[in-house]
Amino acid sequence: MERKKALLLILFFTLFLSSCDVFEYHPYDGRISGETGINAKNIKRIKQNTEGKTTIRFVMMGDSQRWYDETEAFVNHLNKRSDIDFVIHGGDVSDFGATNEFIWMRDIMNSLKVPYVVLLGNHDCLGNGEYIYEEIFGEENFSFMAGNTKFVCLNTNALEYDYSHPVPNFSFMEKEIANIEPGQEKTVLAMHVKPYAEQFNNNVAKGFEYYVNKFLNVQFCLNAHNHNIEVEDIFNDGIIYYGSDNMADRNYLLFTLTPEGYDYEVVYY
């Protein structure tokens, strides 16, 4: 009888432990469900959708972090428009670098009718967040063409790497400077952290300015991180850095690039 009870207990605990629904995975364990490689897929869509266009309109937003409802409202708002070519998310998809944070925000952003790309933010580097980011979205430094404009997207979150990793990566920037794409007439640079912010490697800020000015016909630079709308000529060299707000304030930057130049507006929703 005792032996029978023991066998039943063993069977019970075996079934209990084998159930996928009993224990929740550790928030940093890196088990990713759903779509991956999003940036590369959407870059193809952006290039196809803007082929031959000399006027393009795109949205810059960022720092969605814990603001899921506000980001969902942003997506619903943008889906009612028919004049946007793509969206740049300036980073900080997550707050703590936890796997589900990336997945939840990815699923919200995937409801956009237009393609989007996501930059790496400093909060996205916490825990093993960089690994999750790379799996779901892609490489930390990347570029893409939209019409006649090359967008160069950079990891500038130096503090999260304790200067053990080339951030910003000047070798990548040199490569992109030398690689003039067919039909490229302009360049826009995007990053999460702007120069002279606390996360930037400000020992090399002047070097960063040097490389930025080497790109072909730079229109402006984009950043997120500071949770405010910002417009600043940081180096007094004529290149404006536009900073996006966080999603809690329910607004975004809308840019229009034309043959004559560009304009922008802050849109509230």
N, C-alpha and C positions, 0 to 999 in steps of 0.2 A: 504493500500500500504506500509506504514512504517512498519507495522507488518510483512508483507511478506518479506521485505528487511532484517529485523532483523533475521527472521528465516533462510533466505538464508546465512546470515553472520555466524550464529551459526553453520549451517551445514558445511559451508566451513572450518571454523576453527577446527571443530571436525574431519573432514577428514584430514586436514593438520597436526594436532597434532598426529593423530593415525598412520600416515605413518612412517614405520620403517626406511625409507631412508632419512628422513628430518633432523633429529638431530643425530650427532655422539655421541656415548657414551663417558663419561668422561674417560680419559686414565687410571685412577686408579679405575674404578668401578668394576673390577673383573669379568666381563662377559666373560666366556671362551667358545670359539667354537672349535670344532675339538677334536682331540685325547687327552686323559689325562692318568695319571698313566704309563707314558712311561718307567721310570726306571725299575719298577717291571716286565713289559712285556719283556723288553730287557735283563734283568738279566736271565730270563728263557731261552731265546735264547742263551745267552753267555754260560750258563751252559751246555745246550744241544750240542752246536756246539764244545765245548772244552772237552767234557767228554772223559776221558782216555788219553788225550794228555799230553805229558810231555814237549813239546815245544810249546809255544804260542807267537804270535806276536800281539802287540796292539799299538795304537797311543794315545799319550797324547797331547791335544791341549787346548786352553782356550781363554778367553777374546775376544769373538767374538763381543760383544756389538754392535757398530754401523756399523761394517764392514760386511754388508750383501753380497756384491758382492764377497769379498775375501773368505768368508765362503762358498759361493756357488761354487767358483772355487776349494776350498779344497775338497768339496764333489765330484765334477766332477773328480778331480784328483784321489781321493782315490777309486772311483768306477771303475777305470781302472786297479786297482791292484787286485790280487787274493790271496794275501798272508797275509791278515790282518784278525785277529779274531774279534776284537772289537775296539771301540774308547771310550776314557774317555775325556769328556769336563770338564775342570777344573773350570768352573764357570764364572760369569759375562756374562751370556747370554744377559742380558739387560744392558742399560746404566742408565736408570732412574726408573727402576722397573715398567714400564708401561705395561699394559696387552698385547697390540699389539706387543711390542718388543719380549716378550716370544713366542707369537703365530707365528710371522714371522720367528724367529730363529728355533723354533720347526719344522716348515714346511720345512725349508731348510735342517735341519739335518735329517729329516725323509726320505729324498731322498737317504741317505746312504744305500748301499746294506748290510752292516754289522751292527750289533746292537751297540748301544751307550748308555752311561749313562751320566748324567749331575750333577755336584756338584753345591752347592749353593755358589755364589760369593757375595762380599760385595755390589756391585751395585744392585744385585738381591734382596737385603733386603730393598731398598728404597721404599717409599710409602707403598703400601700393596703387594709389590713384593714377600715377603716370602710366602704369601697365594697363589699367582699365581703360584710360583715355585712348591709348595707342590701339588697343584691340577694337574698341567701339568706333572711334573716330579716325585715327590714323597717326602719322608721324608728327612730331612736335614742331618741325619746320617744314613748310610746304609752300608751293606757289600754284597759281592757276591763271588762265587767260579768260577775260570776259570782254567780248568785243575786241577793241584795240588796246586794252589796258591789262597789264600784268599786275596781279595782286600777290604780294610777297608777305607771307604770314610767319611770324617769328615767335619762338619761345624766349621771353625776356625775364623769366622768374628766377633770377640768379640766386637769390637768398635761399630758396628751397633746395639748392644743390650744394650749398656751403662752398661755392667756387671750385667744386671738384669736377665740374662738367662745363663745357664751353657755352655759356649763356651770357649774352647773345653769341650765336655761332658765326664768327666772322668768315670762316671758311665757306659756310653755306651762302652767306651774303655775297662773297666774292664770286662764287659759282653762278649765282643768279644775276649778278651784274654783267658777267661775261656772256650769259646765255640770253641773247636778244631773240625773243620769239617771233615767228613769222607774223607780220602785221602789227607788231607791238609799236605803239606810239607813246604810251604813257605808263607810269608806274604808281601804284598805291601800296603803302606798307601798313600792315596791321600787326598789333601786338597786344598782350594783356596789360603789361606794366610799361609805362612810359619812362624815358630817362629822368633821373633825379627823384623818382619815387623810391620808397624805402626798399622795395624788392629788387630794384635794378642794380646791376653791378656798376656803380657810378665811378669806379676807378677807370672805366673804359668808356664813359659817356661821350667824351670828345671823339674817341675812335669810332663809336657808333655813328655820330654825326657825319664823320668823314665818309663812311661807307654809304650812308643814306644818300648823301649828295652825289655819289657815283652812279646811282641808278638812272635809267633813262627817263628824263622829263617827269620828275616826281611831282604829283599833284598835291598830295597831303599824306599825313600819317594818321592812323586810327589806334585808339587804345581804350581799355575799359578800366577796371580795378578800383578807381577812386570813388565810385558810387555817386558821381556828379557829372552834369554836363560841363565840359571844359573845352575851351578854344584858346590855344596858346602857341605862340611862336617861341618854342623853348630855347632854341639856340640863336635866335635873332638872325636866322639865315633865310627867312622867307617861307620856310616849310612849316605849315600849321599842323599841330597835333590836336585832333578832335577826340575828346573823351566821352564815352557813353555813360549814362546813368545806370543804376541797378534796376531790376525789373519791379521792385517794390514800388517805385515811383511812377510806374505805368507810362513810360514814354520810350521813344527810340529816335535815332538819327536817320534821316532819309536823304541820301545823296543822289544827285543827278549829274552824270558826266556827259558833256556834250563836246562837239568839235571846238567850241569857243572857250571851254573851261569847265567849271562845275559850280553847282550851288548846293546848299543843304538847308534842311529845316528840322526842328524838333517837333515830333508828332506825339500828341498825348492821346491815350485811348481809354 
